[in-house]
Amino acid sequence: MRIEIVTPGGDLSDAFKVRMSVFIDEQGFTAEIEIDETDPVAHHVIFYEGDKPIATARTFPDKNKPGYYIIGRVAVLKDHRGGKMGLRLMQAIEKLARSLGAKGFTLGAQLRVSPFYAKCGYTATDKHYYEEYCEHVYMHKSSDMEIVL
């Protein structure tokens, strides 16, 4: 397995392949909201098995919370889940955000997968919202809490 970091303005086609498969084909979100204006300015991590992209996530500064980075669009192809791939992906995206100066992380988790993020050290807030039909919850974590595999 190899990991690629894509800096702002880089080629995101492999990240989009994973996200389209997970969020659109599998979960039914619309393509119009999946790729957005944040993608070109965010840093992305892409995991590969051979030449095939299998997981991705992005991070960018939280303009409402100085020192914090937002982590989002966390996606692992279905046939690669269950073997700690999600934990490895979160570990990699947090490491990248720390290298950019993150003092903490925020994310909007689909409510049904919020226990996964809790396993990664995130704490849920009481702020919930809907993205299309899916309930999400805001979660946060300080950058000094590292994920242990």
C-alpha positions in Angstrom: 0.0 0.0 0.0 1.2 3.5 -0.7 -0.1 6.9 0.4 -0.1 10.0 -1.7 -0.6 13.6 -0.4 -2.2 15.9 -2.9 -1.6 19.6 -2.2 -4.0 22.4 -3.2 -4.4 22.6 -6.9 -3.2 19.0 -7.5 -4.9 16.1 -9.4 -7.9 14.9 -7.4 -9.2 12.4 -9.9 -8.3 9.4 -7.8 -9.8 10.9 -4.7 -13.0 11.7 -6.6 -13.2 8.0 -7.8 -13.3 6.8 -4.2 -15.7 9.4 -3.1 -18.1 8.8 -6.0 -18.1 5.1 -5.3 -18.7 5.6 -1.6 -20.9 8.7 -1.3 -22.9 8.6 -4.6 -23.0 5.0 -5.8 -23.2 3.3 -2.4 -24.9 6.0 -0.1 -27.0 7.8 -2.7 -25.8 11.4 -2.2 -26.0 13.6 -5.3 -22.9 14.4 -7.4 -23.7 18.1 -7.3 -22.8 18.4 -3.6 -19.9 15.8 -3.5 -17.3 17.8 -5.4 -17.3 21.4 -4.1 -15.4 24.7 -4.0 -13.3 23.4 -1.0 -11.6 20.6 -3.0 -9.1 22.8 -4.9 -7.9 24.5 -1.7 -7.8 21.5 0.6 -5.0 19.0 1.2 -5.9 15.4 0.4 -4.6 12.0 1.4 -5.2 9.0 -1.0 -4.4 5.4 -0.1 -3.6 3.0 -3.0 -3.5 -0.7 -3.3 -1.2 -1.1 -6.3 -2.5 1.5 -8.7 -6.1 1.4 -7.4 -7.2 4.2 -5.1 -9.0 2.7 -2.1 -9.4 5.5 0.5 -9.3 9.2 0.8 -9.8 12.2 3.1 -9.3 15.9 3.0 -8.3 18.7 5.4 -8.3 22.5 5.4 -8.2 25.3 8.0 -11.4 26.0 9.9 -12.0 29.7 9.3 -14.3 29.9 12.3 -11.9 28.3 14.8 -8.3 29.5 14.4 -5.7 26.7 14.8 -8.3 24.0 13.9 -8.5 22.0 10.7 -11.6 20.5 9.3 -11.4 16.9 8.2 -13.9 15.7 5.7 -14.9 13.5 2.8 -13.4 10.5 4.6 -14.1 7.5 2.4 -12.9 3.9 2.2 -14.1 1.6 -0.5 -16.5 -1.0 0.9 -14.3 -4.0 0.2 -11.4 -2.4 2.2 -13.4 -1.7 5.4 -13.1 -3.7 8.6 -9.3 -4.1 8.6 -8.4 -0.8 10.3 -8.1 1.0 7.0 -10.4 3.8 8.3 -8.1 4.2 11.4 -5.0 4.4 9.2 -6.7 7.0 7.0 -7.6 9.1 10.0 -4.1 8.8 11.4 -2.7 9.9 8.0 -5.0 12.9 7.5 -4.5 14.1 11.1 -0.7 13.8 10.7 -0.9 15.9 7.6 -3.1 18.5 9.3 -0.6 18.6 12.3 2.2 19.3 9.8 0.2 22.3 8.5 -0.1 23.6 12.1 -3.3 22.1 13.4 -3.9 22.5 17.1 -7.2 20.6 16.8 -9.6 19.0 14.4 -13.3 19.3 13.6 -15.5 17.2 11.4 -19.1 16.6 10.5 -19.8 12.9 10.9 -22.7 11.0 9.6 -24.6 10.1 12.8 -24.5 6.4 12.0 -20.7 6.4 11.8 -20.0 8.7 14.7 -19.0 5.8 16.9 -16.0 5.2 14.5 -14.9 8.8 15.1 -15.3 8.4 18.8 -12.9 5.5 18.6 -10.5 7.9 16.9 -10.7 10.2 19.9 -13.4 12.7 18.7 -16.1 14.1 21.0 -19.6 14.8 19.7 -21.2 18.1 20.2 -24.9 18.8 20.5 -24.9 20.4 17.1 -26.6 18.2 14.5 -27.5 19.0 10.9 -28.7 17.3 7.7 -26.8 17.0 4.5 -29.4 15.9 2.0 -31.4 13.2 3.8 -28.6 12.2 6.2 -28.2 13.4 9.8 -24.7 14.5 10.8 -23.1 15.6 14.1 -20.2 18.0 14.6 -17.3 16.4 16.5 -13.9 17.7 17.6 -10.6 16.6 19.0 -7.3 18.2 20.1 -4.3 17.5 18.0 -2.2 16.1 20.9 -4.5 13.0 21.0 -3.0 10.5 18.5 -4.8 7.5 17.1 -3.2 4.2 18.3 -3.7 1.2 16.1 
